[in-house]
Amino acid sequence: MGQRILLNADEINIILHRLACQLVENHTDFKDTVIIGIQPRGVFLAERIIKILQEEYEITDLNYGHLDITFYRDDFRRGEKPLEANKTKIDFIVEDKKVVFIDDVLYTGRSIRAALTAVQSFGRPAEIELLSLIDRRFSRHLPIQPDYNGRQVDAINEEKVKVNWKENDGEDVVYLVSK
């Protein structure tokens, strides 16, 4: 099994700032926008983006939450081991709001399909957008595309994209792992 670096910490930092800037361009003051990190790995990316929006763009009234999609997935009963749920924390209304889902890797699209279903429990958004750090564009099972995209990766099916975050894994780096 080999791995090579797709993005180092400096490259990730540049991409995070670009993605935050694109959000500001499209949502200005965020008064009608909510940001939702998809559990578990999208939360690290979302919190980084939130920090940039608050510190560098001085956007203070951000509605931000996390969404657990474990039991909304169409494959949640197919695995060998029992799934462990994460926490959902959405303490605001999504009704008629613009929702920005944030996840680290867009692969088959099944996680986002599950998130689309799960968020309906909190109201009917006016619009939903997707921000992903990595888009594995040739691996989609569903017609889902990111609105904001850090980097497109053409990985073949046996290859895996692994995103490490300093907060969780001790380093900011994205690897392409081959079996």
C-alpha positions in Angstrom: 0.0 0.0 0.0 1.5 3.3 -1.1 0.5 6.9 -0.5 1.4 10.2 -2.1 0.7 13.7 -1.0 -2.0 15.4 -3.0 -2.1 18.6 -0.9 0.3 19.8 1.8 -0.6 22.2 4.6 0.3 25.3 2.7 -1.8 24.3 -0.3 -4.8 23.3 1.9 -4.5 26.8 3.6 -4.6 28.6 0.2 -7.7 26.5 -0.8 -9.5 27.2 2.5 -9.0 30.9 2.0 -10.2 30.7 -1.6 -13.3 28.7 -0.6 -14.1 31.2 2.2 -13.7 34.1 -0.3 -16.1 32.4 -2.7 -18.7 32.0 0.0 -18.4 35.7 0.9 -18.9 36.6 -2.8 -22.1 34.6 -3.0 -23.6 35.1 0.5 -22.2 38.6 1.6 -23.4 39.0 5.2 -24.8 35.4 5.6 -28.0 36.7 7.3 -30.1 34.3 5.1 -27.4 31.5 5.0 -26.7 28.6 7.4 -23.6 26.5 7.2 -23.8 22.8 8.1 -20.8 20.5 8.4 -21.5 16.8 7.5 -20.4 14.5 10.3 -17.9 13.3 10.9 -15.1 14.6 8.6 -16.9 17.6 7.1 -17.0 19.2 10.6 -13.2 19.9 10.6 -13.4 21.6 7.2 -16.5 23.6 8.2 -14.9 24.8 11.4 -11.8 26.0 9.5 -13.9 27.9 7.0 -16.0 29.4 9.8 -12.9 30.6 11.5 -11.6 32.3 8.3 -15.1 33.9 7.8 -15.1 35.3 11.3 -11.5 36.4 11.7 -10.7 37.7 8.2 -14.1 38.8 6.9 -15.5 39.8 10.3 -18.8 37.9 9.7 -20.1 37.5 13.2 -23.7 36.3 12.9 -23.1 32.9 11.4 -25.5 30.0 11.9 -23.4 26.9 12.0 -24.3 23.3 12.9 -23.3 19.7 12.3 -25.5 17.1 10.7 -25.2 13.3 11.3 -26.4 11.3 8.3 -25.6 7.8 9.6 -29.2 6.5 9.6 -30.2 8.4 6.5 -27.6 6.5 4.3 -29.0 4.0 1.8 -26.2 1.6 2.8 -26.3 1.9 6.6 -27.5 -1.7 7.1 -25.1 -3.2 4.6 -21.8 -3.2 6.6 -20.4 -5.9 8.8 -19.9 -3.8 11.9 -22.6 -1.7 13.6 -22.5 1.9 12.8 -21.9 4.5 15.4 -23.9 7.7 15.2 -22.4 11.1 15.6 -24.1 14.2 17.0 -26.4 16.5 15.1 -26.3 20.0 16.4 -28.7 22.4 14.5 -30.1 25.0 16.8 -31.5 27.3 14.2 -34.2 27.2 11.6 -33.4 26.1 8.1 -36.8 27.0 6.7 -36.4 29.4 3.7 -32.6 29.7 4.4 -29.7 29.1 2.0 -28.0 26.0 3.3 -24.3 25.3 2.6 -23.3 21.7 3.2 -19.6 21.2 3.9 -17.9 17.9 3.5 -14.2 17.0 3.0 -14.5 14.5 0.1 -17.2 14.2 -2.5 -17.0 10.6 -3.7 -20.2 8.7 -4.7 -22.6 11.4 -3.7 -24.5 9.1 -1.3 -23.5 11.1 1.8 -24.9 14.2 0.3 -28.1 12.5 -0.8 -28.4 11.4 2.9 -27.8 14.9 4.1 -30.5 16.2 1.7 -33.0 13.9 3.3 -31.8 14.5 6.9 -31.9 18.3 6.7 -35.6 18.1 5.8 -36.3 17.3 9.5 -35.3 20.9 10.3 -37.4 22.7 7.7 -37.5 23.3 4.0 -34.4 25.3 2.8 -34.8 27.9 0.1 -31.7 26.5 -1.6 -28.9 24.1 -0.8 -25.2 24.4 -1.9 -22.3 22.0 -1.5 -18.7 22.9 -0.6 -16.1 20.1 -0.7 -12.4 20.1 -0.3 -11.8 17.2 -2.7 -14.1 16.2 -5.6 -13.5 12.7 -6.8 -15.3 13.5 -10.0 -15.2 10.2 -11.9 -16.6 8.2 -8.9 -20.1 9.5 -8.7 -23.1 7.2 -8.3 -25.6 10.0 -8.1 -25.9 13.3 -10.1 -24.5 15.5 -7.3 -21.8 18.1 -8.0 -20.1 20.7 -5.6 -20.9 24.4 -5.9 -17.5 25.2 -4.2 -14.6 22.9 -4.9 -11.2 22.9 -3.4 -9.5 20.4 -5.8 -10.7 17.8 -8.3 -9.0 14.5 -8.1 -9.1 11.7 -10.7 -8.6 8.7 -8.5 -9.4 5.2 -9.8 -11.7 3.1 -7.6 -9.0 1.2 -5.8 -7.4 4.5 -4.7 -8.6 6.3 -1.6 -8.4 10.0 -0.8 -7.5 10.5 2.9 -7.8 14.0 4.4 -5.9 14.6 7.7 -6.7 17.6 9.9 -4.3 19.0 12.4 -7.1 19.0 15.1 -7.8 15.3 14.6 -4.8 13.7 12.9 -1.9 15.9 13.9 -1.3 17.3 10.5 -3.0 19.1 7.6 -2.4 16.9 4.5 -4.4 15.1 1.8 -3.1 11.8 0.6 -3.9 9.6 -2.3 -3.6 6.0 -1.0 -3.3 3.0 -3.3 -3.7 -0.6 -2.2 
